[in-house]
Amino acid sequence: MSGTVVILGKRKPALAAAARLGLPVVLVHDRPIAEAMRRCLRGFIAADLDRPPEDWGAVAEQLRAYGPLRAVLAASERTVRAAAWLRRQFQLPGAGELEALLATDKLAMKAALKAAGLPVADFIATTETTSGQALAQRLGLPLVLKEQRGYGGRGTRMIHRAEEVPESVPAHWLAERVIEGVELSVESFVQDGQIRFAHISEYFMPRFCSVSPNRLDADSERALLALNRGAIAALGLSRGLTHLEAFVTRQGPVFGEIALRPPGGHLMNVMARAYGFDPWAAWLRLELGEPLSLSAVPLCHAAVYLLHPGGPGRLAAVRGWEAARTAPGVVEAELHVHAGSLIAEREGSGQESGYLLATGASREAALCAVLAARRELDFQLLPAAS
């Protein structure tokens, strides 16, 4: 089947996979792209990715100039609802607007899962009159505050002690009881309502270091995968790549949240190294309705460490990069900052200055390799005014 593939939001590995598959791509993004990348595309449309779906009419008109469209894909959390809206305009298969809403609005998501009888941490939706004290009394401490439609942990605030409880809290946020347990994610390739492949990774150091495959015992793994299946079914997610976050506790797994797009944190790289297939190409083929056959047998263990110097400030020097990137076990390494770079305060896991990825014959070997490589690095940060 011919036709143009539309990708909302720039993810370089997705564009590279599309090129390998020979797919003509129109990229919609909110920042300029390099000329070399533009030459690999059929077209480029500049647009505000944060606009509500109903304001994408102008983009839809521009897309009509590219002839028949084959698929619209959301590469980032910000574009999931817009992609669903565009699919309806062009009568294309894929996740619909209700699925997109349930996969991006944490309140609607958790309410639907609670109604389905799935284990979800206690939560409260805040209003203009909600007080911090009322949340603490209802949920106990510690508790977490997060945006109802936030992503990547941006703006998330953890409140541990009574003196930290704010007098007032933002409206339309979510307050949740903190769950004590091992935090993991499950990436699922879903086609025709069936999970074709599921990948579990452990957040060894949340927001910094993840490792795959997981170390769960057989019963805990079965329970986590059952929760994943239940969440996907309860939200009606019949097609796409899902990213579920959950906590494994003594009482069993508890749902955190789920997304309907490729995961961040270089988990796609981790999956590729551990299982030996190209997850970006698999995602594209899935969204195009092509059959998938993915091996569930891992080849090795893989661990990733997201780099960030701290901040805010100005980077005075980076020492040890050569030793880090060539350390035993390291198979991928990127660094995006240098002496003189301005470093913003890290508000979410998506803010990174590079990464290290290592493989090993065991979970411990992969983790030891990536952590040893990270110890080689020394970021020297000065105040931003320096």
Secondary structure as UniProt FT lines:
FT   STRAND          4..8
FT   HELIX           12..20
FT   TURN            21..22
FT   STRAND          25..29
FT   HELIX           35..39
FT   STRAND          43..46
FT   TURN            49..50
FT   HELIX           53..55
FT   HELIX           57..64
FT   TURN            65..66
FT   STRAND          69..74
FT   HELIX           77..79
FT   HELIX           80..90
FT   HELIX           97..102
FT   TURN            103..104
FT   HELIX           106..115
FT   TURN            116..117
FT   STRAND          123..125
FT   TURN            128..129
FT   HELIX           132..139
FT   STRAND          143..147
FT   TURN            148..149
FT   TURN            152..155
FT   STRAND          157..159
FT   HELIX           162..164
FT   TURN            171..172
FT   STRAND          173..177
FT   STRAND          182..191
FT   TURN            192..193
FT   STRAND          194..205
FT   TURN            206..208
FT   STRAND          209..212
FT   HELIX           218..234
FT   TURN            235..236
FT   STRAND          240..249
FT   TURN            250..251
FT   STRAND          252..259
FT   TURN            265..266
FT   HELIX           267..275
FT   HELIX           279..287
FT   TURN            288..289
FT   STRAND          301..307
FT   STRAND          313..319
FT   HELIX           321..325
FT   TURN            328..329
FT   STRAND          330..335
FT   TURN            339..340
FT   STRAND          342..343
FT   TURN            349..350
FT   STRAND          354..360
FT   HELIX           363..375
FT   STRAND          378..382
FT   TURN            384..385
//
